[in-house]
């Protein structure tokens, strides 16, 4: 489940803004999900609470009236990866916005909604923040709304030969940004605040005009890539996930000791022991579990011999590994591999083809007219 999470794109943008504003990393480095390794992994989702805390810090670090617009004007081309290029490769703005709206969770909390609707001779872009915004102060929510609307206009115009000017804008919440400043940013004076909804209205002639860089094939590839990316994303790794990854790394380096794993987790051996005790487990038990998981993976892979796997798992010899594996699964490694090979024969593509070939053909019954 991705509910209550944000992708790293916006989080990195907020952190870069904080650094440019001179905010010390001490103010935010300890927030959940901001480990450097996590931030560089586009497949790991970060708690929405962390993103909202960063918004608060941005607000306090600068003129809060302009904070949302400041962040929106800071992202470089390509910052939103394949999702961002949907705006310039569709047949027109309407098709691009439909695709971007369907895949909106790839760049925000899944509770947020983006859509475009036809309204006579106009098209209206709607953005609504998710339930998490109900707990935020109105001034923070207003900045997020401004950030999203300004970002959308930038992305829409990235695919245009000449900038589009909205016919009208509405913002759901009140704002202290003077209308004159909003008009300068969005190019229109027809702006309504505290309107209960965030909308951007475009003329149909503009929204349906062919895009200069339209590429139907590339657009479909980008849609598929973005959808696959969204399916592959995951939440933050748990403490247990981090521990087992550290143990597997230590095993691969030939150093599966508590001291080595504690070093990888940037804690002292005593702290790691205490954390294990708090979770009613032990170093020996977690090492055993990690070995079990890695052994099954390596046996499934099939490229290493039993002796090589035993050495990879830091067992004294293959006999010790066989005893451990039988304790885990009730099978020897060789029996496990044979069972897997037999299962593959009955589930692989060749079996499917042979079943199709063996199935009796059913020809449609033809009735001749009298």
Secondary structure, DSSP 8 states (H G I E B T S, - for coil): --TTEE-HHHHHHHHHHHHHTT--GGGTTTSTT--HHHHT-TTB-EEHHHHHHHHHHHHHHS-GGGHHHHHHTT--TTTTHHHHHHHHHSSSHHHHHHHHHHTGGGSS-TT-EEEEEEETTEEEEEEE--GGGGGS-HHHHHHHHHHHHHHHHHHHHHT-SS----SEEE-SS---S-HHHHHHHHS-S-EESS-SSEEEEEEHHHHTS--TT--HHHHHHHHHHHHHHHHH-B----HHHHHHHHHHHHHHTT---HHHHHHHTTS-HHHHHHHHHHTT--HHHHHHHHHHHHHHHHHHH--S-HHHHHHHTT-SSHHHHHHHHHHHHSS-HHHHHHHHHHHHHHHSHHHHHHHHHHS-----------
